[in-house]
Amino acid sequence: MADIFCPDDIVVDATPGACGAIVHFEDATTPDIPQAQEVIMLFEGAAEDDSPYIENGMRLDGNGLSHIDAPWPIPCNNRQGAAIHPNTSNTWTYNDGQPFTPTRLFVCSTNMRFTTGDCGTEFIPATTGEVTFPDTPEWQNITSMVWEQWGDDFDASMDNFRFIPSAVQQTEGLESGCFFPVGTTPVTFSATDVDGTVTTCTFNVTVRDVEKPFLELKEFTTALDASQLAKITIEDITTSLPTDNCAIDTIVISRTIFTCSDVGTNEITVTVTDVNGNVSSDTVIITIDGSTSNSGIDPITDAVSCESYTLPQITGENLSGSQRYYTQPNGMGQSFNEADVLVFSDFAAYPVQLFAYDGSSSKECKPQATFQLTIETPSQLQPIGDVLACENFIFPEIDGTNLSGNQAYFTESGGEGIKYETGDEITRDPEQTYPITIFIYDQTSTAACGTEVSFQLDLTACELEVNIEASQNEICDNDISSIALTAVTNPENALGTYSYTWRKNGDPDIVSTSKTYNLIPAFTSLYEVTVVDDGAAATVNTAKASIEIQVNEAPIIAAPYAIEICDTNDSGTGTEVMDLTTLSDNISLDIENTTVTYHDTQEFANSGTSPLPSIYELNMPETLIYARVTNENTGCFETTRITLVLNESPVILLAQNYALCSSNDDNNSPTILLDSGLETLNYDFEWSVDRGNGSESLPSTDASIVANEIGTYTVVATNLDTGCSATATTIVDAATQPTEVSAVAEVSAVLNTHRIQASLTPAPGDNSRFQVRLDDGIWYDMNARAGEFFYNFQGIETGNGVHQVYFRDTIGCFYDQVEVLLVGVPQFFTPNGDGYNDYWNVFGSNQLLEDSKVSIFDRYGKLLSQLTTTSAGWDGSFNGEPLPSTDYWFTLELNDGQVVKGHFAMKR
């Protein structure tokens, strides 16, 4: 069902001189119903020259004449469209009355007029070409439209008329732009959704009549007739009869009959009331001509009385004593004596004109006076019982008989105090003491009769309401935190004092008398609170509420325990990865509908946050984690501690390869010790060998065995305390000897920066690895390249010029040594006499330098000095004279015939 929203109620004043007004308002809105697609009329169907013409559901009916031509050549742009002839029109309707909204059309001539069939709103195109209809409520959702040739005597033509079908319809004749009469008129909109369901909404259009009747009086003179009376009518005293924009209801003239006692000028009042209660009133002078010499009765004032009226004594001059009251002049009609009591029922209508007349007087003009009497009967008000209300009270319609229409409610007697009309609302005043007395008072229009009844109104009689707010409605049976049940009252504050009593499961025993009841329930239970306001009326001073607290069973979980895990070394020593989900079945003892998560703190386990990943890495000897088992249906959970102990697996120190070294002793075959590096007392050992034809267990259970044949050896070591085991495998093969080893260096190099290159050529098919050492240094793995092994020693000090290079294989079957001789040449010296570097000479192996000779030259080749390698060296002089700082050249002639040349610097 689609929603439909009407505009707000509208209140306007009637148009002056009219009993209503043209009212404009927006259409209802239907946000849930999409707007229909625009429909276009092309007037391209079969030729028609008679009505009706129908296209796309739109029907054109000629009014009086057959005149519609479509399609028709129209005089613009050579178009085909529709034409109507002078002084003709047609009425448009869509789908038998479905509303539509015209949007635009192509106008070929402006001599046309469109008028809504609803309330006659006009639209006259001002230009030719594409023209848009007014975007106003008057042209939206219309049910019919008139197209009329207008303004001249030529055909009117158009093309491409467009409109949008509408789902919204309203009360016919009450559309926006229509004339609404004075009063309240309900306007109903209806909307039809795509399923055909109709939804309606209604709003009121109220037109107020605020215009008074038109009244224009004129003075009037008349004379007493033969019966000594004069009568007037409304026509006598008005320039024209009173009129009103709606209608005249009553015309009241205060006096219409005059006697000889009224000779002279008399002021009378004329009151005109229209049908909507608007009043115009004015006074005018009436002049009565005639003799007044015999008139002797004093004037009597018009009277208004409630229920009864006592006729006053008739006074005057020269009265006979027989004067009486009559309903007609000159002693005619019904008569009454002075002091007679008249009641409301004595006369059919009011006001009534009575005449005091002295018929026994001997005067020519009998003494006579007239006055108007109105006897009003009081209203009969229907009493209202005392009212108990909460905070506010809307005054109901006042019932009774003979009501004046002015009846109302008052806070004080006699129509005094604050006045409330029917439908008004009175709201509780916090400063007021209740109950209060309310008076229903009615009085007649002349205020002669007033009637009153009263009742007691108590605005503090709010029905007490209570709700229970629970800090939580469910709890787990392992929870230790309490639930707070709080009684929340409405009103919040009591007229007196609130008292609370709590009970459980209907038991009469009271479990608490506080506003808030704190509890830790063991089982699902129903809790009820009763609240009493000792200051409120007994009928509304008590309220009850109840709430059930559900206690759910927490999962059953294993006690804290430890799990020992072996470090397999697959993830690195001291690190192990495990799948925590493998623990879940042993933790939760009621597996269904539970979820197990793991956390690294108790706080995270309690809150269920920051769960550990399923694949968990251990890197400590002991790790404490917390398992949380949660019931998926209730959310209840339990936690436990798990200690994950990471035991070190045995570390077996077997090398990857061993070699059985060759032996020249035919009586003893070569052997090699395979040692696990572990203690026999702490471990269990299982040895096996694969000689190429399958694995074979060996009888040894020791930490080591002696191997005397080639093969693949495997040992499994198991820690007797933890049960953790490790496996190691090594290959025992026959050893071979390298074919060549060498170590070479430049004979002469810069002092202390020598480079020694060691090389080794293995035997064909030898897969051994080799190491090299310089002097007493550490062993270095040699680098394999192109079937050979190399290693370079860099930055070697010259020392005594003799260095030893040692070679070995990694399986202990090969060992060799090569000696390297070096000579070091200083690159500079400083002969400044400070005791440091004052002489220049070469250093190195005595084997090379013994009997060697050094010659020193300047840059031009001049021999400056010759010295032996055993001397202190050159002091930087020539013939006793110091030479300058610069570069000098040397030639070293070694004892083996080698000649080394180079240069050095002298710095002073």
MIRONU-912427 format. One record per residue (C-alpha): x, y, z. Coordinates in steps of 0.02 Angstrom, whole numbers, padded with zeros to 5 digits, always signed. Layout:
XYZ
...
# end
This chain:
+00000+00000+00000
+00072+00168-00053
+00082+00315+00066
-00012+00474+00021
+00013+00641+00108
-00117+00781+00101
-00074+00964+00123
-00106+01042+00293
-00279+01108+00336
-00314+01278+00259
-00410+01424+00339
-00451+01578+00233
-00574+01723+00244
-00717+01734+00122
-00696+01850-00026
-00783+02017+00012
-00961+02010-00051
-00954+01821-00079
-01008+01680+00033
-00848+01586+00002
-00678+01602-00082
-00572+01530-00221
-00442+01426-00130
-00274+01369-00197
-00174+01225-00123
-00043+01096-00168
-00090+00922-00224
-00062+00770-00115
+00107+00685-00132
+00138+00500-00159
+00325+00466-00134
+00303+00277-00155
+00217+00286-00324
+00336+00323-00469
+00282+00455-00595
+00211+00382-00755
+00295+00409-00922
+00243+00559-01025
+00116+00517-01163
+00122+00608-01330
-00024+00629-01451
+00041+00642-01630
-00129+00650-01717
-00067+00530-01850
-00204+00400-01844
-00345+00372-01965
-00423+00534-02025
-00565+00595-01917
-00680+00741-01943
-00807+00698-01812
-00804+00673-01626
-00750+00582-01527
-00568+00576-01574
-00470+00450-01469
-00281+00427-01460
-00175+00342-01323
-00324+00338-01205
-00365+00524-01223
-00542+00558-01287
-00596+00722-01369
-00784+00751-01373
-00853+00895-01474
-00966+01015-01384
-01120+01040-01491
-01040+01028-01665
-00942+00894-01757
-00784+00991-01788
-00625+00895-01743
-00509+00864-01891
-00361+00749-01855
-00241+00718-01932
-00250+00883-02023
-00123+00989-02116
-00089+01134-02001
-00016+01299-02056
+00155+01285-01975
+00308+01185-02023
+00200+01077-02139
+00145+00975-01990
+00004+00851-01968
-00096+00891-01811
-00271+00930-01752
-00383+01078-01793
-00548+01147-01730
-00656+01274-01815
-00712+01446-01756
-00832+01454-01610
-00811+01269-01570
-00733+01174-01425
-00707+00998-01363
-00689+00915-01195
-00539+00802-01158
-00547+00653-01038
-00424+00513-01009
-00465+00329-00981
-00644+00362-00923
-00598+00491-00792
-00420+00448-00739
-00328+00607-00686
-00191+00676-00798
-00072+00823-00801
-00049+00915-00967
+00132+00964-00990
+00163+01043-01162
+00108+01053-01343
+00156+01128-01510
+00047+01280-01542
+00018+01334-01722
-00101+01477-01681
-00134+01570-01521
-00322+01589-01551
-00361+01451-01427
-00400+01433-01245
-00385+01286-01124
-00497+01275-00972
-00492+01144-00835
-00657+01053-00822
-00638+01050-00635
-00652+01231-00586
-00626+01327-00746
-00445+01383-00731
-00392+01456-00899
-00231+01445-00998
-00209+01544-01160
-00047+01514-01256
+00045+01677-01286
+00162+01616-01422
+00169+01484-01557
+00289+01338-01557
+00330+01230-01405
+00223+01291-01259
+00225+01225-01081
+00069+01216-00973
+00074+01309-00806
+00162+01208-00670
+00028+01246-00541
-00087+01134-00437
-00235+01193-00542
-00161+01106-00695
-00105+00948-00605
-00207+00789-00587
-00357+00862-00681
-00499+00749-00736
-00554+00847-00890
-00505+00994-00999
-00590+01100-01132
-00498+01152-01291
-00586+01301-01370
-00562+01408-01525
-00558+01584-01457
-00519+01763-01504
-00552+01769-01693
-00642+01681-01835
-00503+01565-01894
-00464+01383-01862
-00358+01342-01709
-00229+01205-01730
-00098+01112-01628
+00017+00959-01629
+00117+00847-01511
+00006+00866-01359
+00094+00787-01208
+00024+00735-01039
+00069+00625-00890
-00060+00502-00820
-00082+00525-00633
-00116+00406-00491
-00185+00545-00382
-00368+00598-00386
-00467+00714-00273
-00646+00756-00235
-00726+00817-00396
-00767+01002-00393
-00653+01032-00244
-00489+01051-00334
-00364+01190-00310
-00433+01350-00387
-00614+01302-00353
-00739+01407-00257
-00763+01343-00079
-00916+01399+00021
-00909+01472+00195
-00885+01333+00321
-00771+01181+00329
-00761+01071+00176
-00665+00907+00182
-00559+00872+00028
-00507+00694-00005
-00362+00636-00113
-00345+00457-00168
-00197+00366-00244
-00195+00201-00337
-00032+00102-00334
+00029-00020-00465
-00065-00161-00380
-00229-00067-00388
-00233-00032-00202
-00315+00134-00161
-00252+00243-00018
-00337+00404+00036
-00302+00556+00141
-00414+00703+00187
-00384+00882+00240
-00504+01025+00277
-00529+01189+00188
-00611+01313+00305
-00681+01477+00237
-00728+01600+00372
-00868+01729+00353
-00800+01886+00436
-00910+02010+00342
-01051+02095+00439
-01222+02122+00363
-01248+02285+00271
-01368+02398+00369
-01408+02579+00326
-01546+02664+00429
-01643+02824+00398
-01747+02930+00515
-01934+02908+00501
-02086+03013+00552
-02262+02945+00571
-02424+02997+00657
-02541+02911+00777
-02689+02834+00691
-02870+02843+00747
-02836+02713+00878
-02697+02821+00947
-02563+02697+00885
-02419+02705+00761
-02328+02556+00683
-02164+02544+00587
-02078+02409+00480
-01898+02380+00425
-01937+02453+00256
-01988+02617+00343
-01820+02644+00427
-01691+02579+00299
-01631+02653+00136
-01634+02475+00070
-01664+02309+00152
-01512+02238+00247
-01404+02123+00143
-01263+01999+00179
-01129+01908+00079
-01206+01744+00136
-01382+01770+00204
-01480+01866+00336
-01536+01761+00482
-01633+01884+00593
-01683+02067+00594
-01733+02133+00766
-01813+02307+00790
-01818+02358+00972
-01992+02440+00950
-02117+02435+00810
-02277+02501+00898
-02296+02673+00973
-02439+02753+01074
-02491+02929+01118
-02367+02924+01261
-02228+02909+01131
-02273+03069+01039
-02110+03156+00998
-01940+03079+00959
-01897+02900+01003
-01729+02812+00980
-01741+02632+00930
-01609+02499+00891
-01603+02386+00740
-01497+02227+00751
-01461+02119+00598
-01377+01947+00618
-01319+01842+00470
-01322+01653+00460
-01143+01643+00521
-01167+01749+00675
-01098+01914+00612
-01196+02060+00685
-01228+02239+00628
-01322+02354+00746
-01370+02538+00737
-01494+02665+00811
-01615+02781+00725
-01738+02918+00779
-01924+02886+00754
-02036+03040+00770
-02219+03011+00820
-02343+03152+00782
-02504+03173+00886
-02580+03245+01045
-02494+03205+01211
-02607+03305+01326
-02704+03155+01393
-02561+03034+01411
-02533+02998+01596
-02443+02829+01618
-02259+02839+01659
-02138+02753+01537
-02098+02571+01576
-01923+02506+01542
-01898+02354+01432
-01863+02203+01540
-01768+02040+01526
-01800+01913+01662
-01752+01735+01700
-01890+01604+01715
-02023+01730+01777
-02067+01913+01782
-02178+02008+01905
-02276+02146+01820
-02234+02312+01905
-02361+02438+01969
-02426+02556+01835
-02393+02737+01887
-02441+02903+01811
-02555+03055+01826
-02745+03057+01836
-02759+02866+01823
-02932+02790+01853
-02868+02645+01957
-02926+02518+01829
-02765+02513+01729
-02703+02342+01675
-02576+02258+01559
-02626+02193+01387
-02542+02098+01248
-02613+02215+01118
-02638+02404+01111
-02793+02493+01175
-02841+02359+01299
-02849+02218+01173
-02784+02041+01188
-02745+01947+01347
-02742+02054+01504
-02640+02045+01663
-02651+02133+01829
-02513+02227+01914
-02403+02107+02018
-02453+01958+01910
-02309+01837+01889
-02275+01793+01708
-02176+01636+01664
-02082+01580+01510
-02223+01471+01446
-02350+01613+01448
-02292+01671+01277
-02248+01578+01118
-02104+01690+01067
-01994+01825+01137
-01975+01971+01150
-02160+02007+01179
-02229+02184+01180
-02346+02223+01326
-02456+02376+01346
-02504+02465+01508
-02677+02538+01474
-02804+02636+01576
-02966+02607+01480
-03076+02687+01615
-02995+02855+01598
-03107+02994+01536
-02969+03069+01432
-02978+03071+01245
-02807+02990+01230
-02819+02847+01350
-02663+02833+01458
-02556+02696+01379
-02371+02643+01384
-02281+02497+01301
-02122+02398+01337
-02038+02239+01277
-02025+02090+01392
-01910+01942+01372
-01924+01794+01490
-01781+01673+01468
-01779+01495+01528
-01613+01432+01601
-01510+01294+01524
-01520+01120+01595
-01338+01067+01609
-01291+00883+01613
-01179+00859+01766
-01007+00784+01743
-00935+00666+01872
-00770+00704+01955
-00624+00678+01838
-00460+00591+01874
-00337+00632+01735
-00151+00622+01707
-00061+00786+01674
-00190+00854+01553
-00375+00847+01515
-00472+00893+01358
-00639+00969+01400
-00780+00868+01322
-00934+00937+01237
-01060+01008+01363
-01224+00914+01360
-01392+00981+01414
-01553+01056+01353
-01597+01233+01305
-01413+01277+01289
-01375+01452+01233
-01223+01408+01131
-01116+01510+01250
-01091+01370+01375
-00911+01348+01434
-00799+01289+01576
-00732+01411+01707
-00611+01400+01851
-00722+01511+01959
-00908+01516+01993
-01025+01628+01894
-00927+01622+01733
-00772+01698+01811
-00590+01647+01807
-00507+01561+01661
-00626+01507+01523
-00608+01344+01427
-00708+01297+01273
-00755+01122+01219
-00598+01039+01150
-00479+01150+01248
-00343+01065+01348
-00295+01104+01526
-00123+01052+01584
-00064+01015+01758
+00012+01164+01848
+00153+01105+01962
+00114+01247+02082
-00071+01202+02095
-00146+01091+02229
-00265+00962+02160
-00407+00925+02144
-00479+01091+02084
-00661+01138+02054
-00715+01168+01875
-00880+01256+01841
-00989+01226+01689
-01080+01388+01660
-01211+01440+01532
-01304+01603+01519
-01432+01672+01400
-01383+01801+01272
-01448+01942+01383
-01362+01868+01535
-01529+01858+01624
-01513+01672+01659
-01357+01586+01715
-01345+01401+01755
-01199+01315+01834
-01141+01141+01884
-00968+01093+01946
-00854+00944+01962
-00685+00904+02037
-00535+00889+01920
-00378+00801+01977
-00234+00810+01851
-00116+00714+01962
-00207+00549+01941
-00079+00477+01822
-00091+00292+01808
+00068+00230+01884
+00176+00132+01763
+00334+00036+01799
+00459-00050+01688
+00608-00153+01739
+00774-00109+01663
+00901-00249+01676
+01087-00224+01658
+01074-00387+01560
+00934-00509+01526
+01041-00663+01514
+01182-00727+01621
+01293-00879+01620
+01294-00997+01766
+01481-00965+01791
+01464-00775+01799
+01513-00695+01963
+01457-00519+01920
+01283-00471+01976
+01134-00413+01873
+01052-00249+01920
+00862-00243+01904
+00798-00064+01917
+00616-00015+01934
+00587+00135+01818
+00425+00226+01858
+00317+00342+01757
+00297+00473+01823
+00476+00480+01883
+00431+00571+02043
+00297+00511+02162
+00155+00619+02227
+00201+00546+02395
+00336+00416+02415
+00370+00263+02309
+00390+00094+02394
+00459-00060+02306
+00437-00245+02338
+00526-00378+02236
+00474-00560+02226
+00541-00710+02134
+00446-00842+02035
+00281-00791+02114
+00337-00830+02292
+00257-00722+02426
+00425-00694+02509
+00499-00521+02477
+00677-00529+02412
+00711-00341+02408
+00630-00174+02447
+00752-00063+02351
+00725+00027+02187
+00871-00073+02117
+00887-00258+02155
+01059-00335+02129
+01066-00523+02109
+01168-00668+02043
+01038-00797+01988
+01081-00980+01987
+00934-01031+01878
+00817-00950+01753
+00689-00854+01857
+00546-00729+01843
+00565-00572+01949
+00418-00457+01989
+00417-00284+02065
+00267-00196+02142
+00276-00007+02159
+00156+00095+02267
+00141+00285+02272
+00066+00325+02444
+00020+00500+02385
-00084+00449+02234
-00267+00400+02219
-00301+00221+02265
-00358+00178+02090
-00193+00227+02012
-00064+00211+02150
+00000+00035+02112
+00093-00040+01966
+00179-00205+01933
+00307-00267+01809
+00401-00428+01785
+00553-00488+01691
+00631-00656+01660
+00818-00675+01682
+00886-00818+01580
+01028-00918+01657
+01125-01013+01525
+01242-01157+01556
+01425-01119+01524
+01531-01243+01426
+01619-01382+01522
+01806-01363+01499
+01962-01460+01546
+02067-01408+01695
+02230-01316+01663
+02364-01432+01595
+02530-01436+01504
+02574-01498+01330
+02752-01546+01290
+02814-01517+01113
+02979-01568+01037
+03085-01442+00944
+03113-01532+00781
+03232-01396+00719
+03130-01387+00557
+03088-01206+00600
+03258-01169+00673
+03330-01211+00842
+03219-01147+00983
+03069-01119+00868
+02925-01235+00832
+02758-01212+00742
+02602-01302+00801
+02419-01307+00750
+02318-01250+00902
+02157-01323+00831
+02225-01496+00870
+02202-01455+01055
+02017-01409+01043
+01943-01583+01062
+02037-01610+01224
+01985-01440+01295
+01797-01433+01265
+01703-01578+01343
+01538-01530+01260
+01591-01504+01081
+01425-01461+00998
+01386-01277+00964
+01549-01219+01040
+01695-01121+00972
+01871-01131+01042
+01989-00983+01029
+02161-00957+01102
+02234-00798+01179
+02397-00744+01256
+02321-00658+01409
+02178-00696+01527
+02105-00525+01489
+02096-00561+01303
+02021-00732+01339
+01887-00653+01449
+01842-00523+01319
+01859-00641+01171
+01974-00518+01081
+02143-00534+00997
+02136-00721+00963
+02297-00810+00922
+02318-00879+00746
+02282-01064+00724
+02461-01093+00666
+02559-01035+00817
+02747-01015+00833
+02832-01067+00995
+02999-00986+01032
+03012-01000+01221
+03048-01152+01330
+02878-01124+01412
+02731-01025+01342
+02569-00995+01438
+02413-00973+01330
+02228-00965+01374
+02091-01063+01289
+01914-00991+01280
+01768-01107+01242
+01612-01010+01190
+01436-01077+01169
+01383-01007+01000
+01198-01003+01049
+01210-00916+01218
+01379-00831+01214
+01426-00912+01380
+01609-00957+01392
+01738-01036+01504
+01927-01019+01501
+02074-01126+01551
+02263-01113+01549
+02376-01218+01440
+02563-01224+01464
+02655-01261+01303
+02825-01336+01345
+02951-01332+01203
+03077-01471+01235
+03243-01463+01145
+03269-01606+01026
+03439-01692+01030
+03574-01599+00934
+03677-01728+00841
+03849-01668+00789
+03885-01790+00646
+03972-01713+00496
+03890-01726+00327
+04034-01831+00259
+04172-01941+00327
+04315-02021+00231
+04402-02184+00259
+04582-02137+00236
+04694-02256+00135
+04811-02368+00233
+04970-02460+00186
+04941-02587+00323
+04863-02741+00246
+04825-02811+00417
+04722-02665+00478
+04579-02593+00375
+04551-02406+00393
+04418-02348+00517
+04335-02186+00567
+04239-02136+00724
+04061-02075+00697
+04021-01978+00857
+03847-01903+00889
+03917-01783+01018
+03786-01837+01146
+03798-01925+01314
+03753-02109+01314
+03674-02097+01488
+03542-01968+01433
+03491-02037+01265
+03437-02194+01176
+03529-02224+01011
+03482-02324+00856
+03615-02343+00720
+03591-02409+00543
+03691-02415+00382
+03643-02421+00199
+03784-02499+00095
+03684-02477-00066
+03570-02626-00044
+03449-02561+00088
+03458-02503+00268
+03527-02621+00400
+03517-02594+00588
+03679-02595+00683
+03694-02673+00856
+03772-02521+00937
+03667-02416+01061
+03810-02300+01106
+03832-02118+01065
+03965-02162+00936
+04017-02305+00823
+04175-02349+00727
+04146-02366+00540
+04264-02470+00436
+04169-02476+00272
+04091-02350+00157
+03900-02319+00161
+03764-02203+00225
+03753-02207+00414
+03598-02148+00511
+03576-02122+00697
+03414-02087+00791
+03442-02010+00964
+03297-02001+01088
+03302-01899+01249
+03258-02017+01390
+03173-01877+01491
+03068-01786+01357
+03050-01920+01225
+03108-01796+01094
+03214-01874+00959
+03323-01819+00815
+03394-01907+00664
+03560-01875+00578
+03636-01954+00424
+03815-01951+00362
+03906-02026+00213
+04067-02125+00237
+04171-02134+00079
+04350-02181+00029
+04472-02036+00033
+04588-01981-00114
+04740-01864-00120
+04750-01701-00218
+04864-01704-00371
+04942-01532-00339
+04951-01395-00207
+05039-01226-00221
+05056-01058-00135
+05134-00912-00228
+05166-00726-00196
+05259-00583-00279
+05441-00590-00226
+05442-00404-00188
+05292-00301-00141
+05247-00150-00038
+05299-00183+00139
+05163-00273+00242
+05036-00280+00099
+05077-00447+00021
+04952-00558-00070
+04975-00747-00063
+04871-00857-00179
+04845-01038-00126
+04781-01167-00251
+04742-01354-00251
+04699-01476-00388
+04596-01627-00322
+04609-01801-00392
+04483-01844-00528
+04315-01894-00453
+04361-01829-00279
+04213-01735-00205
+04305-01684-00047
+04307-01507+00020
+04472-01425+00064
+04533-01294+00186
+04687-01184+00196
+04780-01094+00338
+04920-00966+00342
+05048-00994+00477
+04956-01015+00643
+04796-00932+00583
+04623-01005+00564
+04568-01127+00431
+04474-01057+00281
+04363-01152+00160
+04439-01147-00012
+04334-01088-00158
+04296-01212-00295
+04310-01149-00474
+04325-01249-00635
+04372-01410-00544
+04506-01327-00435
+04511-01243-00265
+04581-01069-00228
+04603-00949-00083
+04688-00778-00077
+04770-00708+00080
+04769-00517+00072
+04867-00383+00168
+04999-00503+00233
+05137-00427+00339
+05314-00451+00275
+05383-00510+00443
+05542-00611+00423
+05493-00645+00243
+05450-00831+00272
+05268-00893+00283
+05196-01069+00290
+05033-01114+00197
+04944-01273+00259
+04815-01378+00163
+04691-01511+00223
+04529-01595+00175
+04375-01587+00284
+04374-01774+00318
+04547-01784+00392
+04634-01889+00260
+04745-01757+00179
+04870-01632+00249
+05011-01534+00160
+05121-01380+00182
+05202-01252+00063
+05333-01117+00112
+05320-00941+00037
+05468-00817+00037
+05432-00628+00035
+05529-00466+00015
+05447-00301+00070
+05493-00130+00004
+05447+00027+00106
+05361+00160+00002
+05433+00308+00097
+05553+00358+00236
+05581+00518+00339
+05765+00552+00375
+05735+00694+00497
+05836+00622+00643
+05685+00583+00756
+05732+00400+00767
+05586+00341+00659
+05605+00292+00476
+05770+00382+00465
+05842+00250+00344
+05775+00161+00192
+05810-00023+00153
+05717-00181+00099
+05658-00318+00219
+05615-00502+00201
+05679-00678+00187
+05864-00699+00224
+05865-00837+00097
+05827-00710-00038
+05917-00558+00031
+06082-00637+00082
+06224-00569-00029
+06095-00459-00118
+06137-00280-00171
+06027-00123-00176
+06066+00028-00289
+05976+00197-00269
+05954+00325-00410
+05876+00496-00430
+05747+00530-00562
+05881+00563-00691
+05964+00395-00662
+06110+00460-00562
+06177+00331-00441
+06163+00402-00267
+06206+00253-00157
+06237+00065-00151
+06203-00038+00005
+06180-00216+00066
+06017-00281+00137
+06102-00312+00303
+06155-00130+00326
+06054+00006+00416
+06003+00077+00247
+06014+00241+00151
+06004+00403+00254
+05944+00512+00110
+06109+00601+00074
+06235+00609-00066
+06415+00641-00026
+06360+00694+00149
+06233+00820+00085
+06047+00791+00120
+05945+00770-00036
+05773+00851-00059
+05604+00769-00028
+05550+00683-00189
+05535+00512-00270
+05689+00400-00291
+05718+00238-00386
+05798+00077-00331
+05865-00087-00407
+05870-00246-00300
+05984-00384-00363
+05938-00547-00271
+06059-00687-00244
+05958-00801-00358
+05985-00682-00502
+05814-00597-00496
+05813-00408-00516
+05674-00305-00436
+05651-00121-00480
+05539+00013-00405
+05529+00184-00325
+05495+00261-00155
+05471+00433-00079
+05581+00532+00040
+05492+00655+00153
+05582+00776+00264
# end
